[in-house]
Amino acid sequence: MANKTQTTDRIFAENMLPGDFVFDEKVAGVFEDMINRSVPGYGTIIAMIGILAERYYQKDSKIYDLGCSLGGATFSVFEHLKDQLEDPSNAQDHAIIAIDNSTAMLERLSAKQQEFDGAANCIEGRCENIQATQIENASVVILNFTLQFIPPEDRAALIKKVFQGMNSGGILIVSEKIVFPDQHLNDLLIELYHQFKENMGYSKLEISQKRSALENVLIPETLDSHRDRILQTGFSSFEVWFQCFNFASMVAIK
């Protein structure tokens, strides 16, 4: 069995040959450190996803964490809803469905599940492509820094599928890296973000090499693009609830 101990992210610390970023065993092993040092406000986003899920969860419905990685959002939701989900009158087993296409990520999510009493009955981990996932009877759907890794031409279809599988009054939570139409402001916010990463202990070499690795894998969009897509799909409400530099988290209500 692979060592599941979390270690410090040093993946891009040495000169490397060019290559795309992959969510493999190496990345999974340092992902918790990587995400917390790379995404400003990540802890706040995770905490608030749990609070939002508690507010919008509908009894006997499903919660989907699409692109769950190590389950940060999944376990935040569980902590806020475990009393409801464990209530004998709740007819849903495995009400929280955590989906990722990385086996290494899901192995760690499964191991972490053992640390939470009752989680085994409430959380189902699935290794599959979220574009093939069937969404049904959902009151909460989470895309936490996931949509940006889906090919841009496939994103509208995914959001449409989510919408069709959601109950009226349900909530969609989308967190993303974003770009800005004003090039001067876009450059400024990227510069500030890189300074943030240096303050978190990353070297200029690490920042540069990771940016190159993600260039063809992570394709960010503007906030207007997200807003237009979500509203055109049929969601009744959309708003940005959190933003720091070129990272934002958004909510949409069906």
Secondary structure as GFF3:
##gff-version 3
##sequence-region A 1 254
A	DSSP	alpha_helix	25	38	.	.	.	ID=ss1
A	DSSP	alpha_helix	42	56	.	.	.	ID=ss2
A	DSSP	beta_strand	62	66	.	.	.	ID=ss3
A	DSSP	alpha_helix	72	85	.	.	.	ID=ss4
A	DSSP	beta_strand	96	100	.	.	.	ID=ss5
A	DSSP	alpha_helix	103	113	.	.	.	ID=ss6
A	DSSP	alpha_helix	119	122	.	.	.	ID=ss7
A	DSSP	beta_strand	123	127	.	.	.	ID=ss8
A	DSSP	three_ten_helix	130	132	.	.	.	ID=ss9
A	DSSP	beta_strand	138	144	.	.	.	ID=ss10
A	DSSP	three_ten_helix	147	149	.	.	.	ID=ss11
A	DSSP	alpha_helix	152	164	.	.	.	ID=ss12
A	DSSP	beta_strand	166	177	.	.	.	ID=ss13
A	DSSP	alpha_helix	183	199	.	.	.	ID=ss14
A	DSSP	alpha_helix	204	214	.	.	.	ID=ss15
A	DSSP	alpha_helix	223	233	.	.	.	ID=ss16
A	DSSP	beta_strand	237	244	.	.	.	ID=ss17
A	DSSP	beta_strand	247	253	.	.	.	ID=ss18
###
